[in-house]
């Protein structure tokens, strides 16, 4: 199985991923509650423009507009019978843009969570979720992706289902979890758990990491904690960091993220030093931010891992839970978990990736 992602990472050492999908499509006219995936057919020129903006900004990896592309998410828009059509279209539009690039650009098939709570906490069986992930993965393969990019997962069970389902496509798989609740995922997983999952699941994902969350400082702390856990386990994973562009604020009737291009450039330097191999932005990260991140990455030479004081000074505060993990105090209590937290989270998932 050819792994173009590995080839490019071996060649360049550190790779730059893209920025947000949902929040950038909102700037193009997507309305809250709409399915971005429908735009792959209804407004292909806007999706091409979105992809091209990240090609032009310098991304080495660009994710397809398929975050909500499982039958579970599409069912909310009466499009559950269009999984193949919408996923294939998303990939083909991105392929059109990358063919015209002056450099190699990896086409990554975005696979987001189902939005359901899996057993034992919920009612959806792992096998049912895996079947939905298989359907999407095969559609993304048909379209021509280089890698399957599973993102914004919060539970061990859904990660198991996603890896199991995606493996039928026989493509390289990477996976990121969203650490957003006091140094843990919504369902209580720590950065150390992410590393353990990455080394225990079959097939082994090529890379692991974190995306979304509550800002760049928390992502840098998570990467440091992943590296510490990896050292203890005796493994050396490829680590992905894809942080939100600052913190969301409600301004003039819409949600905006307060991160500047300079902050995202600082984030690139710090998270590289922390041990990330693939770095990008999530919610709120525009092509302008990614351009600044590209310049920072190209000019940076990896240095010593940052300490907590440096992280907070340059990027903002870190949660109590993440601080405790950095100090080795792993007894910190888990944050909000369970079905209620899961349902609260669903409304945010539509705009992510």
C-alpha positions, 0 to 999 in steps of 0.5 A: 500500500503506497503511503504518499503522506509518509513519503512527503513527511520523510522528504520534508520533515514537518508538514503543514495541513490546511485550516478550517472547512466549516467556518470558511464556508460560512464566510462564503454563505453557508448557513448554520444548520446547512450541510457543507457536504451538499455544496460538493454538488450544489455549489462546486465552484465555491468548494473549488475556491475553498480548496484552492485558497489552501493550495495557494496558502501553502498547505501540504495536506488538504482535507476534503469537505466530507466531515459529516459524510457518513449516513448518520450525519447526512440523514439529518438532511435527508441525504443518507442515500447520497454518501457515495455521490457527495464524498466522491464529488468532494475528492474529485473537486480537490483533485482538480485543484491539487493537479495544478499545484507546483508541489505535492499536495496530499488529498486527505479524506475527512471522516468526522464522528457519527454524532451518535453515542455508541454502546455502552454509553449509548444505543448505537453498536460499534458494528453499526457505526463501523459499517457507516464508516466503511461506506464513507471510506470506500466512497473516499477511496473511489474518489481518489484520496491519498489518506483517510483522516479520521478527526474530532473523535472523543470516545474509545468506542467510536475510534475503534469503530472508525478504524475498523470501518475505514480499514476496509478501504486499505488506505493509510489512516490517521486519526485525531481526537478533540481534547476540549474538557480540562485536558481530556476529550468529552468522553474522558480520554487523555493525551496518554490515552490517545497514544495508547489507542494509537499503538493498540488499535488494528490496523495501527493508524499511521499518525495520531493527534488532536484537533479542534479543542479550546485553542492553541495553548491546549493543543501544545500542552496535549502534544507535550503530554502525548510525547511524554506518554509515548516515551513511557510506552517506548513508542515514537508516533507521528503526531498531528496538531490541528488547533482552533484559531484562538477562542470563539467569540460572538461578534455582530451576530456571528461567531468569530475566532480571536486568533491572529496570523501572528498567534498561529505562527507562534503556535507553529513554532511552539508545537513543532518544538513540543514534538508535532510532525503534522501541523494545521489549524481547525475552526476559525483558521483562514488561508491568511492564517495558514499563509503565516503558518507556512512562513513560520514553519519554513523559517523555523529550526526545531528547538527545546520543548516549551515549558508551561510559562512559555506556552501561556505567555505566547498562546494563553492559559492552559486548563487545570487538567492539562497542567496537572498532566504536564506535572505528572499528576494523572489523578485529575478528574475527568471532565463532562462525559456521557450522553448529555455531553455528547448531545451538547457537542453535536451542534458544534460538530457541523462546522468543524474540520 
